[in-house]
Amino acid sequence: MRFHSLPESKRYAVDETECTVVLERYNTILDELFAGADVYVITPVWATEAEVPSFQPTVGYWQSLLVEDDPDPEFRTYCHLSAARRPWQRGCIDELLRDIADDKVAGVLITDTRMQRIHHPYDGGADVFLATSEERDRMRDRHAEWLSSHPSGL
C-alpha cells in the first residue's frame, strides 16, 4: 500500500511546516508498525566495485549483492547493504527520513526483525508491506486521506 507524504500528493516539502507534516506521516505509520519493538534500518550503497566502499559504515554491514552481472567488470553493479538494529522510538530516524524526503538518500527499508512488515520511505511517500490483507485494510482505512486519488493507487 502506498501513502503520500503531503496533501494532494505533493512530492516535496517547500518549508518547515510541510516538512513537519512529512515527518508526522512517516512516524505515525512507523509507530503503528513497530512501537515497542526492535527494527532493522537497511540502507543500500550502489557501486561498481565488489569491495565495500570506504564510506559505507562498517558497523551494521550486512552483505553485498551483485545486481548487474555484465561480462565487462567495468559495467557490473553491486549493492552493499547495512542493517542496523535498534529499538523503534518515534523520531529516532528523523534525520534519515528528512534526507529521504529531500531525495538525498534512496532505497532504505525499515522492517521488524522477522521481516514481516516493511516500510519503504521515498521522496513523496512510503510503500508499506504488511503480513496480512486484514492488517493492510485496517491501516488503509485509518489513513485513507493519505492515499492517492489515482485509480491505480499510485
C-alpha positions as CSV (number, residue, x, y, z in Angstrom):
1,M,0.0,0.0,0.0
2,R,1.3,3.5,-0.8
3,F,0.9,6.5,1.4
4,H,1.7,10.0,0.2
5,S,3.7,12.4,2.4
6,L,1.8,15.6,1.7
7,P,-1.7,16.6,0.9
8,E,-2.8,16.4,-2.7
9,S,0.1,14.1,-3.5
10,K,2.6,16.9,-3.4
11,R,6.1,15.4,-3.7
12,Y,8.4,17.7,-1.9
13,A,8.1,20.0,1.2
14,V,8.9,23.6,0.5
15,D,9.0,24.9,4.1
16,E,9.4,23.7,7.7
17,T,5.6,23.4,8.1
18,E,5.4,20.9,5.3
19,C,8.5,19.1,6.5
20,T,6.7,18.6,9.8
21,V,3.7,17.1,8.0
22,V,6.1,14.7,6.1
23,L,7.8,13.5,9.3
24,E,4.5,13.2,11.2
25,R,3.1,10.9,8.5
26,Y,6.2,8.8,8.3
27,N,6.4,8.5,12.1
28,T,2.7,7.8,12.5
29,I,2.9,4.8,10.2
30,L,6.2,3.6,11.7
31,D,4.7,3.8,15.2
32,E,1.8,1.7,14.2
33,L,4.1,-0.9,12.6
34,F,6.9,-1.0,15.2
35,A,6.0,0.6,18.5
36,G,7.7,-1.3,21.4
37,A,9.8,-3.5,19.0
38,D,13.2,-3.6,17.5
39,V,13.6,-2.7,13.8
40,Y,16.3,-3.1,11.2
41,V,17.1,0.0,9.2
42,I,18.5,-1.3,6.0
43,T,20.5,1.1,3.8
44,P,22.0,0.5,0.4
45,V,25.1,1.8,-1.3
46,W,25.3,1.2,-5.0
47,A,28.8,0.8,-6.5
48,T,30.7,-0.7,-9.4
49,E,33.2,-2.3,-7.1
50,A,32.8,-5.6,-5.3
51,E,34.6,-4.3,-2.2
52,V,32.6,-2.4,0.4
53,P,33.2,1.3,-0.2
54,S,35.2,3.1,2.4
55,F,32.4,5.4,3.1
56,Q,29.9,2.5,3.8
57,P,29.5,2.2,7.6
58,T,31.3,-0.9,8.8
59,V,29.0,-1.1,11.8
60,G,26.0,-3.0,10.6
61,Y,27.5,-4.1,7.3
62,W,25.2,-7.0,6.2
63,Q,26.0,-8.2,2.7
64,S,26.9,-7.2,-0.9
65,L,24.8,-8.3,-3.9
66,L,25.8,-8.5,-7.5
67,V,22.9,-6.7,-9.2
68,E,24.1,-6.4,-12.8
69,D,26.4,-9.2,-13.8
70,D,27.9,-7.8,-17.0
71,P,30.7,-9.7,-18.6
72,D,32.7,-6.5,-18.6
73,P,33.8,-5.9,-15.0
74,E,33.6,-2.1,-15.6
75,F,29.8,-2.4,-16.0
76,R,29.0,-4.6,-13.1
77,T,26.8,-3.1,-10.4
78,Y,26.8,-4.1,-6.7
79,C,24.5,-3.2,-3.9
80,H,26.2,-3.1,-0.5
81,L,23.7,-3.3,2.4
82,S,24.0,-2.3,6.0
83,A,21.4,-3.4,8.5
84,A,21.4,-1.6,11.9
85,R,19.2,-3.0,14.6
86,R,17.6,-0.5,17.0
87,P,14.6,-0.2,19.3
88,W,11.9,1.8,17.5
89,Q,11.2,5.1,19.0
90,R,9.3,7.9,17.3
91,G,11.7,10.4,15.8
92,C,14.8,8.1,16.1
93,I,15.5,8.3,12.4
94,D,14.1,11.7,11.6
95,E,17.4,12.9,10.1
96,L,17.4,9.9,7.7
97,L,13.7,10.4,6.9
98,R,14.4,14.1,6.1
99,D,17.2,13.0,3.7
100,I,14.9,10.5,2.0
101,A,12.1,13.1,1.7
102,D,14.6,15.5,0.1
103,D,15.8,12.7,-2.3
104,K,19.3,12.7,-0.9
105,V,19.0,9.0,0.1
106,A,17.0,6.3,-1.5
107,G,16.3,2.6,-1.1
108,V,16.0,2.5,2.7
109,L,13.9,-0.2,4.3
110,I,12.6,-0.3,7.9
111,T,11.5,-3.7,9.0
112,D,10.7,-5.7,12.0
113,T,13.3,-8.3,13.0
114,R,11.3,-11.1,11.4
115,M,10.9,-9.1,8.2
116,Q,7.1,-9.5,8.2
117,R,6.3,-5.7,8.0
118,I,8.3,-3.4,5.7
119,H,8.2,0.3,5.5
120,H,9.9,1.8,2.4
121,P,10.0,5.6,2.5
122,Y,10.8,7.6,-0.6
123,D,10.6,11.2,-1.7
124,G,6.9,11.7,-1.8
125,G,5.6,9.0,0.4
126,A,6.1,5.4,1.6
127,D,5.2,1.9,0.5
128,V,4.1,-0.4,3.3
129,F,4.1,-4.2,3.1
130,L,2.1,-6.0,5.8
131,A,1.8,-9.6,6.8
132,T,-2.0,-9.9,6.2
133,S,-4.6,-8.3,4.0
134,E,-6.7,-7.6,7.1
135,E,-3.8,-5.6,8.7
136,R,-3.4,-3.8,5.4
137,D,-7.1,-2.9,5.2
138,R,-7.2,-1.6,8.7
139,M,-4.1,0.6,8.1
140,R,-5.5,1.8,4.8
141,D,-8.9,2.7,6.4
142,R,-7.2,4.6,9.3
143,H,-5.2,6.8,6.8
144,A,-7.4,6.9,3.8
145,E,-6.8,10.6,3.4
146,W,-3.1,9.9,2.8
147,L,-3.8,7.5,-0.2
148,S,-3.5,8.6,-3.8
149,S,-6.8,9.5,-5.5
150,H,-5.4,7.9,-8.7
151,P,-7.3,4.7,-9.6
152,S,-4.1,2.7,-9.6
153,G,-3.4,3.8,-6.0
154,L,0.0,5.3,-7.1
